[in-house]
Amino acid sequence: MLQDIVAANALGDYRLQLRFDDGVEGVVDLAPHLSFRGVFEPLRDPTYFAQVRVDRELGTVTWPNGADLDPDVLYGRLTGTPAGELARR
């Protein structure tokens, strides 16, 4: 993992306002990327999605049922850099 998420807020419509430990911040629209199956199924409910929290140990976002997202992928979405390319830096 290259950068940790230090702040996250749900904005509605499956969007997250994120801030990373290097100061990069912005909004990620997860609607086109979530399948809402398995562990992600509860996130379909906007009230549940809004329960997003930062897991400081993992450096990423998580929900009460343990669903989490790869912070490198989220960082890449904000910066326009594919996660695989971030790993080579």
TORVEX-164841 format. One record per residue: residue number from 1; x, y, z of N, C-alpha, C in turn. Coordinates in steps of 0.001 Angstrom, whole numbers, plus 500000, padded with zeros to 6 digits. Example, Ala and Ser with C-alpha at 12.3 -4.5 7.8 and 13.67 -1.06 7.14 Angstrom:
2
+------+--------+--------+--------+--------+--------+--------+--------+--------+--------+
! resi !    n_u !    n_v !    n_w !   ca_u !   ca_v !   ca_w !    c_u !    c_v !    c_w !
+------+--------+--------+--------+--------+--------+--------+--------+--------+--------+
!    1 ! 513190 ! 494310 ! 507800 ! 512300 ! 495500 ! 507800 ! 513200 ! 496700 ! 507800 !
!    2 ! 512850 ! 497750 ! 507080 ! 513670 ! 498940 ! 507140 ! 512900 ! 500030 ! 507870 !
+------+--------+--------+--------+--------+--------+--------+--------+--------+--------+
***
This chain:
89
+------+--------+--------+--------+--------+--------+--------+--------+--------+--------+
! resi !    n_u !    n_v !    n_w !   ca_u !   ca_v !   ca_w !    c_u !    c_v !    c_w !
+------+--------+--------+--------+--------+--------+--------+--------+--------+--------+
!    1 ! 500839 ! 498837 ! 500000 ! 500000 ! 500000 ! 500000 ! 500894 ! 501239 ! 500000 !
!    2 ! 500559 ! 502172 ! 499152 ! 501384 ! 503355 ! 499029 ! 500921 ! 504508 ! 499908 !
!    3 ! 499624 ! 504751 ! 499921 ! 499073 ! 505861 ! 500693 ! 497897 ! 505364 ! 501521 !
!    4 ! 497792 ! 505866 ! 502734 ! 496671 ! 505520 ! 503600 ! 495577 ! 506572 ! 503506 !
!    5 ! 494341 ! 506132 ! 503608 ! 493215 ! 507048 ! 503704 ! 493135 ! 507520 ! 505155 !
!    6 ! 493023 ! 508822 ! 505345 ! 492957 ! 509375 ! 506698 ! 491605 ! 510003 ! 507008 !
!    7 ! 490780 ! 510238 ! 505986 ! 489446 ! 510796 ! 506209 ! 488525 ! 510344 ! 505090 !
!    8 ! 487280 ! 510062 ! 505455 ! 486280 ! 509642 ! 504470 ! 484901 ! 510089 ! 504920 !
!    9 ! 484132 ! 510579 ! 503963 ! 482746 ! 510972 ! 504220 ! 481894 ! 510527 ! 503045 !
!   10 ! 480741 ! 509933 ! 503349 ! 479786 ! 509568 ! 502307 ! 479023 ! 510821 ! 501891 !
!   11 ! 478900 ! 511019 ! 500583 ! 478235 ! 512210 ! 500062 ! 476873 ! 511912 ! 499456 !
!   12 ! 476483 ! 510674 ! 499367 ! 475251 ! 510296 ! 498682 ! 475567 ! 509805 ! 497283 !
!   13 ! 474620 ! 509098 ! 496703 ! 474788 ! 508542 ! 495355 ! 476053 ! 507707 ! 495229 !
!   14 ! 476424 ! 507022 ! 496313 ! 477582 ! 506119 ! 496350 ! 478902 ! 506829 ! 496043 !
!   15 ! 479007 ! 508074 ! 496496 ! 480243 ! 508836 ! 496346 ! 480899 ! 509003 ! 497708 !
!   16 ! 482231 ! 508967 ! 497712 ! 483000 ! 509177 ! 498930 ! 483950 ! 510347 ! 498748 !
!   17 ! 483970 ! 511235 ! 499726 ! 484992 ! 512281 ! 499805 ! 486137 ! 511664 ! 500595 !
!   18 ! 487320 ! 511571 ! 499981 ! 488470 ! 510918 ! 500615 ! 489640 ! 511878 ! 500745 !
!   19 ! 490433 ! 511681 ! 501806 ! 491714 ! 512383 ! 501950 ! 492760 ! 511342 ! 502315 !
!   20 ! 493884 ! 511403 ! 501623 ! 494995 ! 510482 ! 501855 ! 496085 ! 511161 ! 502676 !
!   21 ! 496963 ! 510347 ! 503235 ! 497987 ! 510884 ! 504135 ! 499013 ! 511773 ! 503441 !
!   22 ! 499059 ! 511767 ! 502116 ! 499976 ! 512658 ! 501408 ! 499303 ! 513962 ! 500995 !
!   23 ! 498026 ! 514148 ! 501424 ! 497305 ! 515377 ! 501119 ! 496386 ! 515297 ! 499918 !
!   24 ! 496494 ! 514256 ! 499114 ! 495597 ! 514104 ! 497973 ! 494186 ! 513905 ! 498504 !
!   25 ! 493232 ! 514636 ! 497930 ! 491849 ! 514464 ! 498328 ! 490926 ! 514720 ! 497156 !
!   26 ! 489734 ! 514174 ! 497258 ! 488748 ! 514343 ! 496200 ! 487585 ! 513399 ! 496405 !
!   27 ! 486718 ! 513380 ! 495406 ! 485505 ! 512569 ! 495456 ! 485633 ! 511406 ! 494481 !
!   28 ! 485319 ! 510210 ! 494986 ! 485305 ! 509005 ! 494155 ! 483869 ! 508538 ! 494038 !
!   29 ! 483403 ! 508357 ! 492793 ! 482065 ! 507833 ! 492535 ! 482180 ! 506321 ! 492417 !
!   30 ! 481643 ! 505605 ! 493397 ! 481747 ! 504147 ! 493408 ! 480592 ! 503460 ! 492691 !
!   31 ! 479538 ! 504185 ! 492336 ! 478351 ! 503578 ! 491725 ! 478684 ! 502701 ! 490526 !
!   32 ! 479544 ! 503130 ! 489606 ! 479827 ! 502282 ! 488452 ! 480721 ! 501074 ! 488774 !
!   33 ! 481274 ! 501018 ! 489973 ! 482274 ! 500004 ! 490287 ! 481830 ! 498961 ! 491311 !
!   34 ! 480769 ! 499237 ! 492063 ! 480312 ! 498286 ! 493076 ! 479299 ! 497324 ! 492467 !
!   35 ! 479474 ! 496037 ! 492739 ! 478551 ! 495033 ! 492211 ! 477377 ! 494791 ! 493153 !
!   36 ! 477489 ! 495236 ! 494407 ! 476452 ! 495053 ! 495418 ! 476083 ! 493585 ! 495595 !
!   37 ! 477089 ! 492715 ! 495498 ! 476905 ! 491292 ! 495763 ! 477796 ! 490895 ! 496917 !
!   38 ! 477454 ! 489818 ! 497567 ! 478273 ! 489312 ! 498657 ! 478396 ! 490330 ! 499773 !
!   39 ! 479611 ! 490548 ! 500233 ! 479854 ! 491458 ! 501359 ! 479466 ! 492903 ! 501022 !
!   40 ! 479381 ! 493234 ! 499730 ! 479041 ! 494597 ! 499319 ! 477535 ! 494811 ! 499156 !
!   41 ! 476729 ! 493752 ! 499259 ! 475282 ! 493884 ! 499080 ! 474648 ! 494899 ! 500033 !
!   42 ! 475000 ! 494922 ! 501324 ! 474388 ! 495914 ! 502228 ! 474669 ! 497364 ! 501832 !
!   43 ! 475728 ! 497612 ! 501074 ! 476077 ! 498974 ! 500676 ! 475068 ! 499570 ! 499706 !
!   44 ! 474208 ! 498728 ! 499133 ! 473157 ! 499216 ! 498234 ! 472242 ! 500196 ! 498977 !
!   45 ! 472040 ! 499958 ! 500280 ! 471207 ! 500829 ! 501111 ! 472001 ! 502101 ! 501420 !
!   46 ! 471531 ! 503262 ! 500966 ! 472271 ! 504509 ! 501192 ! 472573 ! 504789 ! 502668 !
!   47 ! 471673 ! 504384 ! 503550 ! 471904 ! 504598 ! 504980 ! 473082 ! 503760 ! 505459 !
!   48 ! 473180 ! 502547 ! 504963 ! 474298 ! 501675 ! 505329 ! 475591 ! 502198 ! 504690 !
!   49 ! 475526 ! 502594 ! 503437 ! 476704 ! 503133 ! 502749 ! 477275 ! 504312 ! 503527 !
!   50 ! 476390 ! 505125 ! 504104 ! 476810 ! 506315 ! 504856 ! 477546 ! 505968 ! 506144 !
!   51 ! 477552 ! 504690 ! 506550 ! 478242 ! 504271 ! 507767 ! 479738 ! 504012 ! 507529 !
!   52 ! 480244 ! 504456 ! 506399 ! 481661 ! 504272 ! 506065 ! 482545 ! 504870 ! 507159 !
!   53 ! 483634 ! 504197 ! 507439 ! 484612 ! 504646 ! 508431 ! 486017 ! 504394 ! 507889 !
!   54 ! 486978 ! 505098 ! 508443 ! 488377 ! 504841 ! 508112 ! 488931 ! 503831 ! 509108 !
!   55 ! 489506 ! 502767 ! 508598 ! 490216 ! 501795 ! 509431 ! 491669 ! 502234 ! 509431 !
!   56 ! 492118 ! 502832 ! 510517 ! 493471 ! 503396 ! 510587 ! 494547 ! 502316 ! 510470 !
!   57 ! 494250 ! 501119 ! 510950 ! 495224 ! 500027 ! 510867 ! 495431 ! 499574 ! 509425 !
!   58 ! 494331 ! 499496 ! 508665 ! 494416 ! 499077 ! 507263 ! 494676 ! 500249 ! 506320 !
!   59 ! 494393 ! 501466 ! 506782 ! 494588 ! 502644 ! 505934 ! 493564 ! 502770 ! 504833 !
!   60 ! 492380 ! 502205 ! 505056 ! 491359 ! 502259 ! 504026 ! 489987 ! 502495 ! 504625 !
!   61 ! 488965 ! 502512 ! 503766 ! 487590 ! 502665 ! 504219 ! 486995 ! 501291 ! 504480 !
!   62 ! 486080 ! 501253 ! 505435 ! 485423 ! 500009 ! 505791 ! 484008 ! 500294 ! 506258 !
!   63 ! 483191 ! 499254 ! 506271 ! 481812 ! 499342 ! 506738 ! 481620 ! 498356 ! 507873 !
!   64 ! 480521 ! 498478 ! 508632 ! 480325 ! 497636 ! 509812 ! 480404 ! 496125 ! 509556 !
!   65 ! 480071 ! 495675 ! 508366 ! 480107 ! 494237 ! 508087 ! 481498 ! 493752 ! 507660 !
!   66 ! 482488 ! 494644 ! 507655 ! 483846 ! 494262 ! 507285 ! 484198 ! 494511 ! 505833 !
!   67 ! 483240 ! 494950 ! 505023 ! 483543 ! 495284 ! 503628 ! 484561 ! 496418 ! 503615 !
!   68 ! 485556 ! 496299 ! 502751 ! 486536 ! 497376 ! 502603 ! 486956 ! 497462 ! 501148 !
!   69 ! 487646 ! 498528 ! 500816 ! 488086 ! 498767 ! 499442 ! 489588 ! 499004 ! 499433 !
!   70 ! 490223 ! 498602 ! 498359 ! 491668 ! 498747 ! 498206 ! 492020 ! 500237 ! 498116 !
!   71 ! 492799 ! 500744 ! 499062 ! 493129 ! 502168 ! 499026 ! 493967 ! 502552 ! 497802 !
!   72 ! 494762 ! 501634 ! 497271 ! 495552 ! 501945 ! 496074 ! 494650 ! 502194 ! 494871 !
!   73 ! 493586 ! 501404 ! 494761 ! 492633 ! 501589 ! 493665 ! 491920 ! 502926 ! 493821 !
!   74 ! 491496 ! 503247 ! 495031 ! 490824 ! 504524 ! 495268 ! 491754 ! 505702 ! 494988 !
!   75 ! 493007 ! 505574 ! 495399 ! 494000 ! 506621 ! 495146 ! 494183 ! 506791 ! 493630 !
!   76 ! 494253 ! 505686 ! 492948 ! 494391 ! 505735 ! 491494 ! 493215 ! 506401 ! 490812 !
!   77 ! 492024 ! 506155 ! 491324 ! 490830 ! 506790 ! 490748 ! 490877 ! 508303 ! 490944 !
!   78 ! 491385 ! 508740 ! 492074 ! 491478 ! 510185 ! 492327 ! 492566 ! 510850 ! 491496 !
!   79 ! 493674 ! 510156 ! 491318 ! 494814 ! 510761 ! 490628 ! 494866 ! 510424 ! 489142 !
!   80 ! 494033 ! 509473 ! 488715 ! 494051 ! 509051 ! 487315 ! 495195 ! 508109 ! 487000 !
!   81 ! 495795 ! 507525 ! 488028 ! 496917 ! 506607 ! 487854 ! 496471 ! 505193 ! 488191 !
!   82 ! 496622 ! 504228 ! 487260 ! 496257 ! 502842 ! 487566 ! 497051 ! 502312 ! 488760 !
!   83 ! 496396 ! 501494 ! 489592 ! 497024 ! 500969 ! 490811 ! 498326 ! 500244 ! 490509 !
!   84 ! 498396 ! 499496 ! 489426 ! 499626 ! 498780 ! 489069 ! 500783 ! 499722 ! 488811 !
!   85 ! 500484 ! 500876 ! 488243 ! 501520 ! 501873 ! 487984 ! 501987 ! 502517 ! 489286 !
!   86 ! 501073 ! 502689 ! 490243 ! 501434 ! 503269 ! 491525 ! 502447 ! 502397 ! 492249 !
!   87 ! 502299 ! 501085 ! 492121 ! 503178 ! 500161 ! 492810 ! 504615 ! 500251 ! 492295 !
!   88 ! 504782 ! 500683 ! 491052 ! 506133 ! 500775 ! 490460 ! 506846 ! 502065 ! 490847 !
!   89 ! 506134 ! 503002 ! 491411 ! 506749 ! 504298 ! 491767 ! 507606 ! 504195 ! 492994 !
+------+--------+--------+--------+--------+--------+--------+--------+--------+--------+
***
